[in-house]
Amino acid sequence: MTTLQDLMNAPAPASTWVLAQDCAETGLDPQDIRTEMARRIGEMRASIERGLKTDARSITGMVGWNAKGLWEAPDVLGAPLIKRVQAYAMAVNEENARMGRIVAAPTAGSAGTIPGALIGVADHLGIPDERLVDPMILAAGVGKAISKRMFISGAAGGCQAEIGSSAAMAAAAVTELLGGTPRACVHAASLALMNTIGLVCDPVGGYVEVPCVSRNAFYAVHAVSAAQLALAQLESFIPPDEVVTAMAQVGRLMPAELRETAEGGLAQTPTGLAVAARMEGREDAGGMIELPMA
């Protein structure tokens, strides 16, 4: 598969076309791909379950309790789907911050978005894991199409290229899970991606923790929102492949300070600088700032 337009014009379901294209390119057996995807879904669920049960802090101490805290907190908004999606996403990324086992989807820094959105929606609706295999194959196809035009990494194009891509992949997957056509799936991906354009990568202290953990929670919900719009037949005004091109152009225009170098954005706030100083075993001239902890 070369473009999102190719996918949009494919016969339904979109994942079947993606699988056929991948097998043609790689020579792999379709069942082997499905088996491997099912295994990865199992790894995603395991990381969610571990993350929801522990409040052990990361090495820096900046995160570790967020997912469990949200999961156990009262649902004051009466929005169980949102709460579940957010908690699942943060659980995965806090596992990553604790050096636990996760599935990069497509990167470690964006690993919570797809499981948060897809598994979160499935669990909310009582959909079994075996029905997630095809949507995950579609997500992989969307990620592959995006990667043809832009490296999927914060260092290459800011967080828009990383979590923006994961949100697009998740949006397409949720849309197919809920019966969406290939056209709806691609437009869900486009809507998710276009509304992340310009998002910088500014990890505090250079660690994939702040704002990464909460950012996955926000963009997992963002992906579900994009799916809901697409399932209601709302579409991206800008053609999907043009959205990808625009994201790539913006990424190339971003200064290095805003591309995972920890030299801009939140990383350069007084607290962000204090984290870096503490982790390097030094104090800035003005003295160490006391870091907020749970």
Secondary structure, DSSP 4 states (H G I P E B T S, - for coil): ---HHHHHTSPSSHHHHHHHHHHHHH---HHHHHHHHHHHHHHHHHHHHHHHH-----SSSS-SSHHHHHHHS--TTS-HHHHHHHHHHHHHHHHHHTT-----SS-STTTTHHIIIIIHHHHHHT--GGGGHHHHHHHHHHHHHHHTTS--SHHHH-HHHHHHHHHHHHHHHHHHHTT--HHHHHHHHHHHHHTTTT--B--GGG-TTTTHHHHHHHHHHHHHHHHHHHHTT---SS-HHHHHHHHHHHHHHS-GGGBSSSSSGGGGSHHHHHHHHHHTT---TT-PPPPP--
